């Protein structure tokens, strides 16, 4: 599953919040319908995955949490991102790359169907798979009491059951953000995001430094599998010349595909958030500040504090102002399609999880959501400490309907893409007005100590009104550019 992640430490954010955010993108050739929901793990005893056929016993103490599950459950829940009753947030997962050395040393735990029937010659029993993106939010978020606790629970599950894919997972609470990366089938590493930094993650194993002594000792800023040092030494995975472990070199990849599909996305985000650090646009592709550089850092201190609008913008980027912009007029047809954008047609949902330190716990967490292609949608906040969310965002039927926030946004994106210049002013006004109105409704609820569920309904009503209006504008603009138009009128 292709995705893009940004993490913002509390001293790097505009209001002291911790912010973790991720685009969930569909695989090529697919469009996965998503919906916003509230789930509750209380009383649930077991969980069985659809992809891996793995059955996992669940502990006591599970509670309520928000999530972004698939509308079609043929491949499982895929709950993606949410905030639990303890105001702990989780987003899972960012698919990562790896290398042959790691996979040879600790193979992924893939599901294998049974061969033949019991008692027959050559019969092979079913081999269950490990856990993956389908399962992680469901298995971890309802039970996590802090960001660190979420890391440790997921790490224990990985060690016991393994995984069938390489993934990165973010956890946050009001004080900390942690980033976990899987290593092979059963190993993992995790690092606390520095409070004054942001992190960019574009489908590559990202950590570029790691303190094994801290991870295997006090665990103040780093955590990992208990046997990771021996695993690295036995399999000769540390490629450093100075003894300073670089996980990106040890566990990650450095392929031609990375330089087209992954690395340029980190470059695009970092050039926006640190414009003076460059030269970004004039650097050669593989130089330190170029779009194919292998030296872009995992985390940076931004040039100014990062807002929610910044997070939405960078997770919607399509190389604006460069020769790589598919909607641009500079460069050539070849450059305008060279690199994979962040804001892509296959964005299915964006979750921005904000934990605010200055608000009481009942209203502390916001889950900002956007559905469909990020180049054309708006980001809308919802309080998470509720038992249900409005139907406009929770209902995504299999049939296309403008009664659904997901489907309305898909329709807008498909039409606006084809009439980009005509539709862009309407889209930009929509994004600004809806986010402003929704944020005002959040402020009013905060100041009056109001009912979060009522505020959520008011926000959903505003989202529907403005989205329906945008749909009308986009439909008109697209209709005016139909090929069978003719200028002479007979009325």
N, C-alpha and C positions, 0 to 999 in steps of 0.2 A: 504494500500500500504506500503510494508516494505521498509525502506530507512535508510541511515546513513548520519549524518551531522557533519561537523567540521567548526568552525568559528574562525578566527584569527584576533585579534586586531592589529591596525596599529603599535604599539610599539613592538609587538611580531613577526611581519613579517619581512622578510629579507630586504625589500626595503621601508618600511613605508606604504605599501598598506594595505587597508582593504581587507580581503579575506573571502568570504562565499562560501561553497561548500557542495554539497549533491549528493549522489547516489540516483537515482530513480530506484527502484527494482520492478519487476513484482510480482504479487501474485503467490503463489505456483501453478505450472501446467500451467502457462501462460508465453508468451514471447511477450512483447508489443513493436512493432516497433516505433522508434522515429526518428525525423528529426530536424535539426537546421533551424530556419526561422526568418524572420523579419515581424512583423505585425504593423498595424497602426490603432489606435482607433479614429483618427480624423473624425468627422462627424457622428460617430455611436451614436444612441440615446437610444437603449435598448439592453439588453443581456438576453437570455433565456437559462437556463441550461438544459442539457439532462437528468441527473440523478434526479435532484430535481424538474424539471418542473417549476422552479422559474424564473419569469421575473423581471429584475432589471433595472430601468432607469439609464442611464449613464450621468454623468455631462459633461459640455463643457470642453475643454482644454486637451482632450486626445491626445496623440502623438504616435510617433514611438517607438518600443521596440523590442529587440530580444527575442526569446522564443524557447522552445523545445517541440512542440506539438506532440501528437500522430499522426502516419501516418494513422491509421484507426480511423475515427471520430465517430464510433458507440456509444461511451460513452462520447463524447464531446471532447473539445480541449485539456485539460490537459497540459497547456502551460509550466508548471514546473519551469522554471528558465529563467531569462534574465536581461537585462540592458536597461533602457529607455533613452530618449533624454536628461534628466537632469543628466545622469550618476548615477542614483539610481538603485541599484540591488535588486533583490528579488528571493528567492527560496522557493517554496511551493509545497508540504508540507512534513514534517516528521510526520508520523502517530504516535500518542501517546497513552499510556494506561491511564486508570482512574480507579475509584472504584465505588462501588454501592451507597455510600453515596452521591457522586456528581451527579450521574445520577438520583437518586431519587429526589434530590432537584431541579435540572434543566435538565430535560430530553432532549436528542438530538432531533432535528427536522427532522424526517425522512419522506420521501415521502410515501404517501398512495394512491394507485389507487382508483378510484371511484368504488363503489359497486352497481351493478344494473343500471337502467336507471331512469332519472328524471321522477317523477310522479308515479313510482312503489313503492309498500310497501317495506320498508327496504332500500330504496335508501340512499346511503351515498356519498356525493360529494368528489371529489378528494381533497386531502390535499397536498399542495406543500411542498417540503422539504426546508431545509436551504441551505446555501452555503457550498461547500466542496473543496477538492483538484482540482476537475475539473475546478472550477470557479475562484479561488482566484487571480492568476496572471492576468487573463483577466480583472477582476474587479478593481484591485488596481494598478498594475505597470504602466499602461499608464498615470496615473494621479498623481503619487507621486512626489513631488518636493524635498524630502529629505527622509532619512531612518525613521526619527521620523514621518514625514507626512504620510508615508506608514503605519506605525503602527496605527496611529489615524484613517486613512480611513478604514483599515480593521476592527479595533475595532468597529467603528460606524456601519459597515455592519453586524458584528456579533450580536451586540445589537439589531439591527432592524429585521434581517431575521433569525438569529440563524444558527446553523450548525448541520449536521447529523453525524459528526465524530469529534474525538479529534485530533488536529493537532498542530504542531509547525512550525512557519514560520520565516524566517530570512530576514532582510532588511539591506542594507548597502549603504553608500555614501562615499565620500573621507575622512570624519572625523569620522564617527560613524558606529557601528553595533548594531542593536537591534534584540532581540529574543522574539517572541510572542508565548504564549501557550494558546490554548482555554481551557476553564473550563466549562464542561457541554454544554448545548445547546446555551447559550447566553452570558456567561461571559468569560473574558480573562485577562491575565496578561502579561506584557512585561518588559524586563530588558535590559539595555544597557550593552553590553559586555565590560568589562574593557580593556583599550587599551593595557595593557601588558600581556593579557591572551589569551588562546585559550579555546574553548568549544567543548566538545564531546557529541553527541546526538544519541542514538541508539534505537529509537522507544519507549522510555519511557519518561513520563513527567520528565523533567530534573532539573528545577530550584530548588535549595536546600536552598535558603534564599531569602527573599523579604521584602522590606521596604514599608509597607502600608502607613505610614505617608508621605513619599516622593511621592508615586504614587498618592495619593489623595490630595497632596499639590502642591509643586513646580514641581514635575515630572522631576527632573534632571536626575535620573538614573533608575527610575521605573515608569511604567504607568499601568493602569488597568481600568476595568469597574467602573463606578462611584458609584455603590452600592455594591462593593465587600466586604467591611467590614461588612455591614449588612447581606449579603448573608452568609458569613462565620459564623458569630455569630448565626444567626437564625437556621442554620443547623448543628451547632456544628462540624465544619470541622477542626478547628485548634487542632492538636494533641500534640502541644508542651507543655512541662512542665515549661518552663521558659518564655513563652509569645513571643518568637521569631518565627514568622511564617516560617514554612518549607513547601513550596508548594508541594514538592515531597511527603511528608507524607499526607498533607491535600487533595490534588487533584489527586495524582498518584496511582500507584499500587505497590505491593511487592509480586508478585506471583512466584510460581515455574517456570512457563513459562518464566518470565522475566530473571530468573537466567540461563536459557539455551539459550534463543533466543536474549535477549537484552543486559543485563549487561556485558557479556563477550566481546562484541564489544567495549564498552567504555574502558574496561580494556586493550584490545589489543592496542588501540590507545594511551592511556596514558602511557603504559609501553614503547612504542617506543619514545614518545616525552619527557618523564621524566624517563629515564632508572635508574638514581641514586636514585629515590624516593622510590624504592621498599623496601623489596624484592618482586618482581613480580612473578617470576616463582616458587619460593619455598614456597610462602604463601599458606596456606590452602584456599580452595575455598571461604569460607565465611569471612575470615579475611579481614583486612582493605585493603590489596593489592591483594586479591584473585580475580579470574574471576567472582565470584558470589557475590562480596561485595556490600552491599547496601549503603556503605559510600564513594564510588568514587565521587569526587567533580564534580560539573557542569562545573567549569572553573579552570584552573591551569595556573601558570606562567611557560613557557617552560624552559628547561635547556639551550637552545640556540635559536636563531631566526629561524622561520619556513619558509621554501622555498615552492615554487610551487611543486617541486619534492617530498617534505615531504607530502604535502597534497594528491598528487596522491598515494603515497606509503601507507599511512594509510587508504585511502579509497579503497585499493586493498588487504588489509591484510587478510590472512587466517591462522593466528596463527603460522607463520614461527618460527622455532626454539623451538617450544614447542611440547608437546605430543598431542596437539589438532589439529595439521596441517593435513588436509585430504590428502595432497601430501607428508607428512613426512614419515620417517622411524623409528622414535622413538615412544615410547608409545605402545598402543595396538589398534586393530581395534575398540574397544569400545571408547577409548579416542579420536581417530582421527575423530570420527563423533559426538562427544559429544556436541559441541557448534556451533552455526550458524556463519559462517565466514562473513566478510564484503565484500570481493571480492567473489561473488557468481555467479553461472551460470545465475541467473535471473537479474543481473544488466542490465538495458536497456539503461541508459545514466547517465553520470556524468557531472555536470556543476560546474566549478570553476570560480567564478566571482571576478575579481581582479580590484579594483579601485586605480589607481596609482596617487600619489599627485605631481609627478615631471614631468608630461607630460601635454601638452595642452589638452583642453577639447575634441577636435575632436578625439584624440587618447588615451584618459585617461583610458578608460575601455576596458578590455579584457574578453571575455568569452571563457575559455578553455573548450573543450568538449572531451569526450571519450564515445564510444558507445560499447555495448556488455559487456561481462564479463571482469571486471577490472583486473583480474589476467593476462590477455593476450593482453590488448589493450594499446594504447598510448594516451597521453593527448596533444591536439593540440589547440593553441590560435587563436582567431579571434577578430579583432576589431569590436566594436558594433555600432559605429555611421555611419552606412551604410544603404542603402535602400534595399539591397538584399545580399544574401550570395551565395557562389559557389554551383553549382548543385550537386557536389559530396557529400556535407554534407546536402543539403536541400531536395534532392530527395530520398525518401524511398518508392519504389513501393511495392505492396503486393507480387509481384513475386521476388524470390531470384535472385540477380544479383550482380556481382562484380563491377558494375558501381556505386554502393551505398556504402558509408563508413560504414553505419550501417550493411548491409548484409555481407560485406567483413569481418568485425570484428566478426560477429556471426559465420561465417564459420571457421575463425581462431580459435576461442575459443573452438568450439566443437571438432575440430580435435586435437588441442594442448593438451587439457585436457586428451585425450585418449593416447597420447604419450608424457607425461609431461617431462620426463628426456631428451628425444631426442629433443624436441621443445624448451625447456626453454632457451638455449643459443641464439637461433635465436630471440626469443621474447625479451629478455633483450637487445640485440644489436639494435633491431628495436625501442624499447622504447627510448633508449638513443639517437640514431642517429636522429630520427624524432623530438623529443622534442628539441634537440640542434639546428637542422636546422630551425625549425619553430621559435624558440626564436631569432635566428640570423636575420631572416626576419623581426620580430617585431622590433628589435633594428635598423635595417637599415631604416625602415619606420619612426621610431621616430626621428632618427638623421637627416634624409633628409626632415623632415616634408612632407612625401610622402602621396600618396593617400591610405587611409585605404582599399578601395575596391580592389585596385590592389594588395596590400599586402595580403589580404585574398585569392585572387585567386592563388597567388604564393604559399601560405601555403597549400591550398587545393591540388595543383598540386604535391607538395612535399609529402603530406600525401598519395595521391593515388599511386605515384611511389613506395614509401617504403612499403606501405601496400600490394600492388600487389606482391612485391618481397618476403615479409614475407609469404604471402599465398602460393607461390611456394615452399618455404623451408618447411613449415608445411605439405603441401600436399605430398612432397617427403618423409618426415620422417614418416608420417602416413602410406603411401603406403608400405614402407619398412617393417613395422611391421604387415602387414596383415597376417591373420592366414593361408592363402593358399600359403604362400611363400615356396620356395624350393631352396636349395643351389646349386644344380647342374645346370649348364648352358649349352645350346646346341649351342652356337655361338662361 
